[in-house]
Amino acid sequence: MTSRVAAASLATLVLLFAATARPSATSPTLVISTARAIRGDGRYAVTVEGAFDFPNAVQVGYPLQLVVFQGTRFVRFPIGEAPRTGQADLLTDGLSLDDLPALVAAGGPAPADVRIVSLSATSAVLSLPPDFVPGLATAQLFTILSDGSVVSNPLALVLP
């Protein structure tokens, strides 16, 4: 009898103090490792390489976005949606998590020839609007998720 009471007490203690496992989301890792541009016919094509959280990026509705900006001029490429372009003063000191809602609200539809030319697990080729000029530009990835936003490292590139 005492062994049953001891076993029941032990089982109760194990159940009370056992850690429960709960599912949790992890933040995606967004990294841009290289970016380069070529100029042809008066406009730029930019190749961006890095870690794009590709398994999620190809799912319908996943909010991954790639932005290229030069000063306050930007073009934003939401994966699976039409690109947007415009001006945003918030970009003068770079793109931060706090800037994302304003950036997403800024600008308007990009011309039809501004688009993602190709997208793979580690690279994207983008066609920029013609108002980008020779000089420095910055490429950055971001996503806005229900449990928090993530912004990649900014990577400077030269538009020749």
N, C-alpha and C positions, 0 to 999 in steps of 0.2 A: 504494500500500500504506500509506504513512504517513497519507494522508487517511482511510483506513478505520480505522486504529488511533486516530487523533485523534477521529473521529466516535464510535467505540465508547467511548472514554474519556469524552468529553463526555456521551454518553447515560448512562453509568454514574453520573457525578457528578450529573446532573440527577435520576436516580432515587433516589440516596442522600440528596440534600438537599431533595427536593421535600416540601412539607408535605402530609400526608394529611388529607383531609377526613373527619370522623367526624360522624355525626348526634348532636345533643345536644338535650336538653329545655330549655325555658326556663320560668322561674317565671311563673305567671300574674300579671297585674296585677289586684289586687282593691282597689277604691276605693269608698267610700260618699261620695256628694256631698251628698245631702240625705235627711232623714228627717222625717216628720211623722205625727202621730197624731190620730185623731178618736175620740170616745167616743159609744157608742150602746148602749142596752139593758144598761148596766152593765159594758160591756167595751170594749176598744180594738181598733181596726184601725190598723195602721201601714203606711205606704207608705215604702219605702226605694228610693232611686235611686242609680245609680252604674255602675261597670264590674264586671260579674259573671263575666267569662271565659265568656260565654254559649255560644259554640260548643262548649266542652267541658262546660259545666254540663248541657246537655241530653242528653249521652251517658249511656247506662245505666252506672251504677256510678261515675260521677265524684264524688269526695267533697267537693263544695262544700257548705258549711254557713253558715247565717246565724243569729246569736244576738242576742237582745235580753235585756239584763239590767238589773235595778234593785236596787242593793245586792248582796246575795248571791242573790237570786231570778233565775232565768233561764228562758228557753224557747229551745230550739235546734231549728232547722229544717234537717235534712239533706235536700238536694234529692233527691227520689225516694224518701224514706223517711218513716216516721211521726215527727212532732215529739216531743221529749222536754222535760220540765220538771223543775225541782227547785231545790235550794239548793246553792251552792258558795262556800265562804269565799274561795277563790282569786280571786273576782271583786271583792273589796273594793278592790283597787288596780288594777283593769282586767284585760284579757285579753292575755296575752303568748304567744309561741311555746311557752315552757316549760310553760304551763298547759294546753295542748290535750289531752294524754292524760288528765289528771284530769277535765277538763270533759266529754270524750266518755264517760267512765265514770260520770259523775254523773247523778243524776236517774232518772226513770222515764217511762213512756209518758204523753203529754199527753192530756187529754180530746179526744174526737172533733171538737169544734167548734174546736179550736186547730189551725190549718192554714195552708198557703200558699194564699191565695185566688187569686192570679194571679202569673205569672212571665213576664217578657219579657227582652229583651236588656239593658235598662237599668233595670228596676224590678221590685220584688216587693211584693205586698200581703199582709200577714200578719194573722191573727186571734190575739190574745194571750189567755192564760188570765185568768180573772176576778180572780185574786189580785194582779195589777198594779194599783197605786194611783196617784192623781194625783201628779205630781212628775217629777224627772229620771230618764231611762233612757238606756241606751247601746245602739247597734246596731253590729254588727261582722260581717264576713265572714271565713271561714277555710277552708282546705283542707289536708288532710294527704296528701301525695304520697310515693311511694317515694324520690324524690330530694330531699325536703325539704318542710317545711310553709311556708305563707304565711298571714299575718294582715293584714287590711286596717287602715286607719285606724279608730279608734273615733270614732263620731259621736254626740254627745249630742242627745237629743230630749226634748221636754216632753210628758208625758202630761197633758192638761188635766183 
